[in-house]
Amino acid sequence: MRFIDEYLKDIKDRGLYREFKFFSGPQSKYISIRDRKVLLMASNNYLDLCNDDRLKEAAEAAIRTYGVGSGGSRLTTGSYELHDQLEKKIADFKNTEAAILFNTGYMANIGTITAIADKEWTLFSDALNHASIIDGCRLSGAKIVVYKHCDMEDLQKKIKAYEGNKRLIVTDGVFSMDGDIAPLDKIIALAKENNILTMVDDAHGTGVLGDNGTGCVEYFNFKEQVDIQVGTLSKALASEGGFVVGSKSLVTYLRHKARSFIYSTALSPATIAVSLCSLDIVKNEKNKRIRLLENAQWFQGELRKLGFRVLESNTAIIPLIIGSAEKATKLSEKLFKKGIFITAIRPPTVPEDTSRLRITLMATHSREELKHVLDSLKEAGMELGII
Ligand SMILES: Cc1ncc(COP(=O)(O)O)c(C=O)c1O
C-alpha cells in the first residue's frame, strides 16, 4: 500500500524509524544480544528483579498448581484465588481500601478514564502525561484541557476557565520520559479547593519512591488524598499487569464499567504469583531503592560535569537531552558499539527537538559500571560534537 510505503520512507528520512533489538537471555543489568554481552541502561526493571530466582520459583510453583493460561476474562472463567490475593495485597501495600487488576498499566488508564468520564466531563491533563492517559481522555469523549507541564499557575487559570461539577485532574506521578515528579501537594490543594477529582498514574514511582516504596503518594506523605491511583506491576515489580487503587466503591464501579477490564483475558496465574512475591521483596529490601536513588543522583551530577544537558530528576530516570532525533540515534548506536544499551527516545514519544537518551539505572549497577558509561558517553559525545 502506497501510503504505508510513503510513511515508512518519511520516518526513515527523518531518523524516526524504529527497530527491535532482540535479547537472547534473561533481563538483568547485563543482557545478551546476538551473543554479545551488553550493559543495560535503559530498562524499567529498576530493582533488577526480572531474573530474580525467588520470582522465577514463584512462577514455576504457580504453573505447577494452576497451569498456564487463565482461560477467560475475570468475570467469566479467568478469576483465580491468586487474583483476589494480589488485589488485597496491592490495596494493603498502597494503603487504600481496595484494588482492581488490569492486564497492563495502559489498559488501567484507558479503562478507568473511559469508565468515569464522558462528554459532560472536563479533564485537566498535564502536557507530558503518558500516552495511555492521553488515549483514555480522547476515548472518553470528555472535554480535554491540557495544562503546561507541572505548571500550577496554568492549571489554576484553566480550572477557573472551565467550571463545572464533573471535573478530573489527571497526571503522571513520575513522568516517564522526563523523570520528574508531579507537584502532587499543589495539585491536591487545587483540586480540594475547587472540588475536583484527582487521578495519579504512578507507574514509575511504585516500588521506587517513598519510605516503603509505595510510590509518589507516600513520597509526599499524602494518605488517601488522591481519589484514583493507577500503577503498574511491569516496571520496578518486574512482572506484568496494571492496577487501580482507591475506595471500595470505585473498585466495584470499575469492575462493572471498565471495558478494558471486562473484555480481556485475565493475567495468567504465573504472572500473578510473580507480582505477589515481588511486592514482598519491595517491602523488605529497602536498601535496593536507596542505592538506586543515590546512584541516580550521583550519575546525573557527573553527566552535568561533563557538559551534557540533563533534566532535573529525583527518580531513576535520567533524560539526557540531545535535541535532534538523528543525533540521539547516532549517540545510542555509538554506545551500543561500546557495549552499552541506551535507547534514543524520539518524537512522537517526546516533543519535537527534544530527542534524548532516556538513561535508567538499576539498583545493581555498580559505581565502576556507571563510571565506564560516563567515559563512553564522554568519548561518543565529543565525537558527535554534543559536548
Ligand atoms: C506513566 C506510565 N503509565 C502507564 C504505562 C503503561 O504501563 P504498562 O507498561 O504496564 O502498560 C507506562 C509504561 O510505559 C507509563 O510510563
The ligand as an SDF file (V2000), in Angstrom:
LIG
                    3D

 16 16  0  0  0  0  0  0  0  0999 V2000
    3.3480    6.6800   33.1510 C   0  0  0  0  0  0  0  0  0  0  0  0
    3.0150    5.3600   32.5400 C   0  0  0  0  0  0  0  0  0  0  0  0
    1.7680    4.9040   32.6730 N   0  0  0  0  0  0  0  0  0  0  0  0
    1.4090    3.7180   32.1580 C   0  0  0  0  0  0  0  0  0  0  0  0
    2.3100    2.9310   31.4820 C   0  0  0  0  0  0  0  0  0  0  0  0
    1.8620    1.6380   30.8960 C   0  0  0  0  0  0  0  0  0  0  0  0
    2.1330    0.6020   31.7490 O   0  0  0  0  0  0  0  0  0  0  0  0
    2.2370   -0.8760   31.1600 P   0  0  0  0  0  0  0  0  0  0  0  0
    3.5840   -1.0000   30.5440 O   0  0  0  0  0  0  0  0  0  0  0  0
    2.0190   -1.7600   32.3160 O   0  0  0  0  0  0  0  0  0  0  0  0
    1.1590   -0.9810   30.1280 O   0  0  0  0  0  0  0  0  0  0  0  0
    3.6250    3.3590   31.3610 C   0  0  0  0  0  0  0  0  0  0  0  0
    4.6250    2.4880   30.7180 C   0  0  0  0  0  0  0  0  0  0  0  0
    5.1270    2.6460   29.6930 O   0  0  0  0  0  0  0  0  0  0  0  0
    3.9840    4.6100   31.8690 C   0  0  0  0  0  0  0  0  0  0  0  0
    5.2210    5.0790   31.7150 O   0  0  0  0  0  0  0  0  0  0  0  0
  1  2  1  0
  2  3  1  0
  2 15  2  0
  3  4  2  0
  4  5  1  0
  5  6  1  0
  5 12  2  0
  6  7  1  0
  7  8  1  0
  8  9  2  0
  8 10  1  0
  8 11  1  0
 12 13  1  0
 12 15  1  0
 13 14  2  0
 15 16  1  0
M  END
$$$$
